[in-house]
Amino acid sequence: MEVVGSARDISADPEFGPWLAQASILVVDDEPGMRNFLARTLGPRCKKLDVAADTEEASSKLDQQHFDVVILDNIMPRKNGVEWLAEQRAIGFFADAILMTAYADLDTAIQAMRAGAMDFILKPFRSNQLLNAVARCLDRMRLQRENYVLRYELKATSDHILLRDRLIGESAAIARVRETIARVAPLPTSVLLTGQSGTGKEVAARSLHMLSERSSKPFVPVNCGAIPADMIESELFGHIKGAFTGAERSRDGLFLHAQGGTLFLDEISEMPLATQSKLLRVLEDRKVRPVGAEREVPVDLRFVFATNSELEKDVQAGRFRADLFYRINVMQIHLPPLKERQGDAVELASLFMKKLSVQLGMPTVPIDEAAQHALSVYDWPGNVRELRNLIERTLILGRFPEGFGSSAVPAGEANGIALADVERRHIVSVLADCGGQRNEAARVLGISRKTIDRKLAAWDG
């Protein structure tokens, strides 16, 4: 049995929070009268409701689809609710559980909490008591997932992301990207974003999410290159208690934290081959198996991938699975480098200047004619990330750095400066400011150490 609530009924009960209308719930009870009561109470208010008459049927339903909350009677034939819940936790069960019982003894309450029940309801109960318990579970789950994802984002990036949700610029190149995103976003199709580092692939991924029907659900960005190879499977798939040394409790993975929303796998070329194989199975079956779990957990996700490498060459070199490449390369969107986005550098610089000045508490620095010209002709090897870092340094110094913009380029001479000379001056200036430390200069510029080494070698030659 499955009951789907109507929009009219959902809007009639705003006091139980906005998350109830999006929830999927499983009721497990051997009494038909109680199942019918719970179906009438919850069905019109939640997105999906299913019922099971015993634990065996409940186990089967958990194998077939994901539920946010399971409401479980304790006293049932063959196996009671606490025993079944403990067994399910051991093989891979991550939903919240509410236990119903007619017996208010302390022993049962302790056993229920040890088995992983999030709430405990005494029979008989009023419908409001049940709805409040479900609302508490959903709110706790939402906060837990949001906190986990935010902590992960803060750990994964040191930059303050100022352009998270939209691609800025009026150039024809970026307009074509926006148009393609608008066409693809409403579809369930997986998307592969390509382009150099710093071109805005995560911003494009967020735009795809915000324009899709999943916009109210989580957007979870994952930098595959930032997770150690021995931890990536646990981070993505989650694990159960005791799955490995140090796994003191079960934990959802990033796949489950993105449930119903969008999972953005950046730098997909950096994913280890063993994990690539497991990802391929997820894409084909839409199920994940947490580390140490016996059960595969159904997931409902939109996948967006990104890379700054040429995956075809990685496939030929044996670094990337051919079958996974063909599976993710359904719809490819290329993000152009900043040097091909005519006029966008000045617009982005103005935006960064405005927002970063507020963030840093410093007055803006005028972007005069000479600075605009320098911004327009510079090659931007680090793309938008390098531009953002330049503006931050400009605000800190109170002027454009030596070798860039108005402080080094008199307005009358601006038109005679070659792009390569502007680039050389800027990189050499940043390197000097960093005491010759190439790694630090690369970080400030938003480019790789290899790029600096290559350009310096060319200039010295």
SVG drawing of the C-alpha trace seen along z (x, -y; Angstrom):
<svg xmlns="http://www.w3.org/2000/svg" viewBox="-9 -59 77 75">
<polyline fill="none" stroke="black" stroke-width="0.4" points="0.0,0.0 1.3,-3.5 -0.4,-6.7 0.5,-10.1 -0.7,-13.3 -2.3,-16.1 -1.0,-19.7 -4.2,-20.9 -3.8,-18.5 -0.1,-19.3 -0.6,-23.0 -3.3,-22.5 -0.7,-21.4 2.2,-23.9 2.8,-23.5 4.6,-20.2 7.3,-21.8 8.0,-21.9 10.0,-18.6 7.0,-16.4 5.5,-17.1 8.7,-15.8 9.2,-12.7 8.9,-9.1 7.7,-7.0 7.3,-3.2 4.8,-2.0 5.4,1.5 2.6,2.9 0.8,6.3 -2.6,4.7 -4.7,3.6 -6.5,1.0 -3.3,-0.7 -1.9,-0.6 -5.1,-2.2 -5.0,-4.9 -1.4,-5.7 -2.1,-5.8 -5.0,-8.2 -2.9,-10.4 0.4,-10.5 -0.7,-9.7 -2.2,-13.1 0.7,-14.9 3.8,-13.2 5.1,-12.6 5.1,-8.8 3.7,-6.3 4.1,-2.6 3.0,0.1 4.2,3.5 2.3,6.1 5.5,7.7 9.3,7.4 9.8,9.7 7.8,7.5 9.4,4.4 12.9,5.8 11.8,6.5 10.6,2.9 13.8,1.5 15.7,3.4 13.6,1.8 13.4,-1.9 14.7,-4.5 12.6,-5.7 13.3,-8.8 11.5,-7.5 10.3,-4.0 7.5,-3.9 7.7,-0.5 5.5,1.5 7.5,3.3 5.3,6.3 4.7,8.4 4.6,12.1 7.9,14.0 10.2,11.0 9.7,7.9 10.5,4.4 13.6,3.8 15.3,7.1 14.5,6.4 15.8,2.8 19.1,3.9 19.5,6.5 18.8,3.9 21.3,1.4 23.9,4.2 23.5,4.9 23.0,1.3 19.9,-0.8 20.3,-4.5 16.8,-5.9 15.4,-7.3 13.1,-4.9 10.2,-5.6 9.2,-2.8 5.6,-2.3 4.8,-0.3 2.0,0.2 4.5,1.0 6.3,-1.9 9.1,0.1 12.6,-1.3 14.1,1.8 12.3,1.5 13.2,-2.2 16.9,-1.4 16.9,1.5 15.1,-0.7 17.7,-3.5 20.6,-1.0 19.0,0.5 19.0,-2.9 15.5,-4.2 15.3,-8.0 12.0,-8.4 9.7,-6.3 5.8,-6.6 3.5,-5.0 0.1,-3.6 -2.5,-4.9 -1.4,-8.2 -3.0,-11.1 -2.2,-11.9 -0.5,-15.1 2.0,-13.2 2.9,-11.0 3.2,-13.9 5.4,-15.9 7.7,-12.8 8.0,-12.5 8.7,-16.2 11.4,-16.0 13.1,-13.2 13.0,-15.0 14.3,-18.2 17.1,-16.4 18.0,-14.6 18.0,-17.8 20.2,-19.6 22.6,-16.7 23.0,-16.4 23.3,-20.2 26.0,-20.4 27.9,-17.5 27.8,-18.9 28.8,-22.4 31.7,-21.0 32.8,-19.0 32.7,-22.1 34.7,-24.2 37.3,-21.4 37.4,-20.9 38.0,-24.5 39.9,-27.5 38.2,-30.0 35.1,-32.0 32.8,-31.2 31.3,-34.4 29.7,-33.2 28.0,-30.0 24.7,-30.0 25.1,-31.8 27.5,-32.3 28.4,-36.0 29.3,-37.6 27.8,-38.9 30.2,-37.3 28.8,-35.1 30.9,-32.1 29.3,-32.2 25.8,-33.0 26.0,-29.7 26.8,-27.8 23.9,-29.4 21.5,-28.5 22.7,-24.9 22.4,-24.6 18.8,-26.0 17.9,-23.3 19.5,-20.4 18.6,-21.3 15.0,-20.1 16.0,-16.7 17.3,-13.7 20.3,-13.3 23.8,-13.1 26.1,-16.0 29.8,-16.1 31.4,-19.6 34.8,-20.1 37.2,-23.0 40.4,-24.3 40.7,-24.8 39.0,-27.9 36.5,-28.3 33.5,-27.9 32.5,-24.2 31.0,-24.1 29.1,-27.3 27.7,-25.6 26.8,-22.5 24.9,-24.6 23.1,-26.4 22.0,-23.0 20.7,-22.1 18.9,-25.4 17.1,-25.2 16.0,-21.6 13.0,-20.1 15.5,-19.0 16.4,-22.6 14.7,-22.2 16.8,-19.1 20.6,-19.0 23.4,-20.0 26.5,-18.0 29.8,-18.9 32.6,-16.4 36.2,-17.0 37.5,-13.5 41.1,-14.7 40.9,-16.1 39.9,-12.8 42.7,-10.2 42.4,-7.1 42.0,-4.9 39.0,-7.0 37.1,-7.8 34.9,-4.8 33.8,-5.4 33.3,-9.1 31.1,-8.4 29.2,-5.3 29.2,-5.5 29.9,-2.6 28.4,-0.6 29.7,-0.3 32.7,2.0 33.3,2.0 37.0,1.1 39.3,0.0 38.0,-3.3 34.4,-2.8 32.9,-3.2 29.4,-4.0 27.5,-3.8 27.7,-6.9 25.9,-8.0 28.0,-8.7 27.8,-11.6 25.6,-9.7 23.0,-9.4 23.4,-13.0 22.5,-14.0 19.4,-11.8 16.8,-13.4 19.1,-16.1 22.3,-16.6 25.7,-15.0 28.5,-16.9 31.7,-14.8 34.4,-17.3 37.9,-16.1 36.3,-12.7 39.6,-11.7 41.3,-11.6 38.9,-8.9 40.8,-5.6 40.1,-2.8 38.6,-0.5 36.1,-3.3 35.3,-4.0 34.0,-0.4 31.7,-0.9 30.5,-4.2 29.6,-2.6 27.4,-0.1 25.7,-3.0 24.9,-4.7 23.5,-1.5 21.5,-0.2 20.9,-3.4 21.9,-1.6 24.9,-2.1 26.4,0.5 28.0,-1.2 31.3,0.3 30.7,3.4 27.0,3.5 25.1,6.5 22.2,4.3 22.3,2.0 20.5,-1.2 18.4,-2.7 19.3,-6.3 17.5,-8.9 20.1,-11.4 21.0,-13.6 24.7,-13.2 26.9,-16.0 30.6,-15.3 33.5,-17.6 37.1,-17.3 39.9,-19.6 41.7,-16.7 41.1,-15.0 39.2,-11.8 39.7,-10.2 43.4,-10.3 43.0,-9.0 41.0,-6.1 43.7,-5.3 46.4,-5.4 44.4,-3.0 43.8,-5.6 40.1,-5.9 37.6,-3.1 36.2,-3.2 32.8,-1.9 32.5,-4.6 33.5,-7.3 30.8,-6.3 28.3,-6.2 29.0,-9.7 29.6,-11.3 25.9,-11.6 25.7,-15.4 29.0,-17.3 29.2,-21.1 32.5,-22.9 33.3,-25.9 35.4,-28.3 38.6,-29.8 38.4,-33.4 40.6,-34.6 37.9,-33.5 35.2,-35.4 35.6,-38.8 34.7,-41.6 33.8,-39.3 37.1,-39.9 36.2,-43.5 32.6,-42.7 33.8,-39.9 36.6,-42.1 34.0,-44.8 31.8,-42.2 34.7,-40.7 35.8,-44.2 32.4,-45.1 31.8,-41.9 35.3,-41.3 35.6,-44.9 32.6,-44.3 34.0,-40.9 37.4,-42.3 36.1,-45.6 38.4,-47.6 37.6,-50.5 37.3,-49.6 40.1,-50.4 39.0,-52.2 39.3,-50.1 40.5,-52.8 41.0,-52.7 44.5,-51.3 43.4,-48.6 40.5,-47.6 42.7,-47.2 45.2,-45.1 42.3,-42.9 41.1,-42.5 44.4,-41.6 45.8,-39.4 45.9,-35.6 44.4,-34.5 46.1,-31.0 44.3,-30.6 41.0,-31.8 38.3,-33.2 40.0,-31.9 43.2,-33.9 41.1,-37.0 39.4,-36.7 42.8,-36.4 44.2,-39.4 41.3,-41.6 41.7,-40.4 45.4,-41.3 44.5,-44.7 42.2,-45.5 44.8,-44.5 47.5,-46.6 45.1,-49.5 46.3,-49.5 46.8,-47.1 50.0,-45.1 53.2,-46.2 53.2,-44.9 49.4,-45.0 46.8,-47.7 47.0,-51.4 50.0,-51.3 52.3,-50.0 50.6,-50.8 50.2,-54.6 47.0,-55.2 48.8,-56.6 50.9,-53.4 48.2,-50.8 47.4,-50.1 51.0,-49.3 51.5,-46.6 51.5,-43.0 49.4,-40.4 52.4,-38.2 54.3,-41.2 51.3,-41.9 51.2,-38.2 55.0,-38.1 55.0,-41.3 52.1,-40.1 53.5,-36.6 57.0,-37.9 55.5,-40.5 53.4,-38.0 56.5,-35.7 58.5,-38.6 55.8,-39.4 55.9,-35.7 59.6,-35.8 60.3,-33.5 58.2,-30.7 56.7,-29.2 54.1,-27.1 52.7,-30.1 52.7,-32.2 50.8,-29.4 48.2,-29.5 47.8,-33.3 47.6,-33.2 45.1,-30.3 47.3,-28.3 49.4,-25.1 53.1,-25.1 53.8,-23.3 52.4,-26.3 54.7,-28.7 57.7,-26.4 56.9,-26.2 56.5,-29.9 59.6,-30.9 61.6,-28.3 60.3,-29.9 61.1,-33.4 64.6,-32.5 65.3,-30.7"/>
</svg>
